[in-house]
Amino acid sequence: MVPVRINGGVIILPGFTIGDNTIIGAGSVVTHDVTSCAKVADNPAWPLRS
């Protein structure tokens, strides 16, 4: 099992997939599938630059 970190206040809309080893920033709204090993944040949630 690979961990996924979902910080406080995150809203994940139904029907979307969250990949393994992903971090979702606080207050984000996930409106699309998130790939593995991604860091996303904002409204709607978008990948952060590395």
C-alpha atoms as an extended CHARMM CRD file, in Angstrom:
* protein
*
        50  EXT
         1         1  MET       CA              0.0000000000        0.0000000000        0.0000000000  PROA      1               0.0000000000
         2         2  VAL       CA              1.3940000000        3.3760000000       -1.0550000000  PROA      2               0.0000000000
         3         3  PRO       CA              0.3880000000        6.4380000000        1.0000000000  PROA      3               0.0000000000
         4         4  VAL       CA             -1.5780000000        9.4000000000       -0.2900000000  PROA      4               0.0000000000
         5         5  ARG       CA             -1.5340000000       12.6220000000        1.7460000000  PROA      5               0.0000000000
         6         6  ILE       CA             -4.7720000000       14.6020000000        1.6450000000  PROA      6               0.0000000000
         7         7  ASN       CA             -4.4450000000       17.7980000000        3.6770000000  PROA      7               0.0000000000
         8         8  GLY       CA             -7.2880000000       19.6090000000        5.4660000000  PROA      8               0.0000000000
         9         9  GLY       CA            -10.2820000000       21.0530000000        3.6760000000  PROA      9               0.0000000000
        10        10  VAL       CA             -9.7430000000       19.1180000000        0.4300000000  PROA      10              0.0000000000
        11        11  ILE       CA            -12.7930000000       18.3500000000       -1.7070000000  PROA      11              0.0000000000
        12        12  ILE       CA            -12.5530000000       15.4010000000       -4.1020000000  PROA      12              0.0000000000
        13        13  LEU       CA            -15.4400000000       15.2820000000       -6.5400000000  PROA      13              0.0000000000
        14        14  PRO       CA            -16.9590000000       11.8400000000       -7.1490000000  PROA      14              0.0000000000
        15        15  GLY       CA            -15.6750000000        9.6720000000       -9.9800000000  PROA      15              0.0000000000
        16        16  PHE       CA            -12.0510000000       10.8530000000      -10.0270000000  PROA      16              0.0000000000
        17        17  THR       CA             -8.9880000000        8.6990000000       -9.3450000000  PROA      17              0.0000000000
        18        18  ILE       CA             -6.0770000000        9.6490000000       -7.0720000000  PROA      18              0.0000000000
        19        19  GLY       CA             -2.7730000000        7.9280000000       -7.9400000000  PROA      19              0.0000000000
        20        20  ASP       CA             -0.2700000000        6.3760000000       -5.5230000000  PROA      20              0.0000000000
        21        21  ASN       CA              2.2240000000        8.5030000000       -3.5540000000  PROA      21              0.0000000000
        22        22  THR       CA              0.3070000000       11.7490000000       -4.1820000000  PROA      22              0.0000000000
        23        23  ILE       CA              0.1040000000       14.9280000000       -2.0830000000  PROA      23              0.0000000000
        24        24  ILE       CA             -2.9720000000       17.1620000000       -2.2980000000  PROA      24              0.0000000000
        25        25  GLY       CA             -2.5780000000       20.6500000000       -0.8030000000  PROA      25              0.0000000000
        26        26  ALA       CA             -4.9500000000       22.0630000000        1.8070000000  PROA      26              0.0000000000
        27        27  GLY       CA             -8.1630000000       23.6040000000        0.5090000000  PROA      27              0.0000000000
        28        28  SER       CA             -7.8010000000       22.0810000000       -2.9720000000  PROA      28              0.0000000000
        29        29  VAL       CA            -10.7390000000       20.9930000000       -5.0920000000  PROA      29              0.0000000000
        30        30  VAL       CA             -9.9190000000       17.9210000000       -7.1960000000  PROA      30              0.0000000000
        31        31  THR       CA            -11.8860000000       18.1320000000      -10.4610000000  PROA      31              0.0000000000
        32        32  HSD       CA             -9.8790000000       15.6470000000      -12.5790000000  PROA      32              0.0000000000
        33        33  ASP       CA             -7.8250000000       12.4600000000      -12.2030000000  PROA      33              0.0000000000
        34        34  VAL       CA             -4.4820000000       12.8880000000      -10.3950000000  PROA      34              0.0000000000
        35        35  THR       CA             -1.5100000000       10.8250000000      -11.6020000000  PROA      35              0.0000000000
        36        36  SER       CA              0.8630000000        8.8870000000       -9.3490000000  PROA      36              0.0000000000
        37        37  CYS       CA              3.7140000000       10.7410000000       -7.5770000000  PROA      37              0.0000000000
        38        38  ALA       CA              2.0590000000       14.1330000000       -8.1470000000  PROA      38              0.0000000000
        39        39  LYS       CA              1.8040000000       17.2040000000       -5.9270000000  PROA      39              0.0000000000
        40        40  VAL       CA             -1.3400000000       19.2180000000       -6.6250000000  PROA      40              0.0000000000
        41        41  ALA       CA             -2.9280000000       22.3020000000       -5.0750000000  PROA      41              0.0000000000
        42        42  ASP       CA             -5.3640000000       25.1510000000       -5.7840000000  PROA      42              0.0000000000
        43        43  ASN       CA             -8.9490000000       25.3970000000       -6.9530000000  PROA      43              0.0000000000
        44        44  PRO       CA             -9.2280000000       23.4740000000       -9.2380000000  PROA      44              0.0000000000
        45        45  ALA       CA             -6.2530000000       21.3220000000       -8.2180000000  PROA      45              0.0000000000
        46        46  TRP       CA             -3.3240000000       21.5660000000      -10.6610000000  PROA      46              0.0000000000
        47        47  PRO       CA              0.1550000000       20.0130000000      -10.5220000000  PROA      47              0.0000000000
        48        48  LEU       CA              2.8260000000       22.0380000000       -8.7350000000  PROA      48              0.0000000000
        49        49  ARG       CA              6.1910000000       22.6000000000      -10.3470000000  PROA      49              0.0000000000
        50        50  SER       CA              9.0100000000       20.5000000000       -8.9650000000  PROA      50              0.0000000000
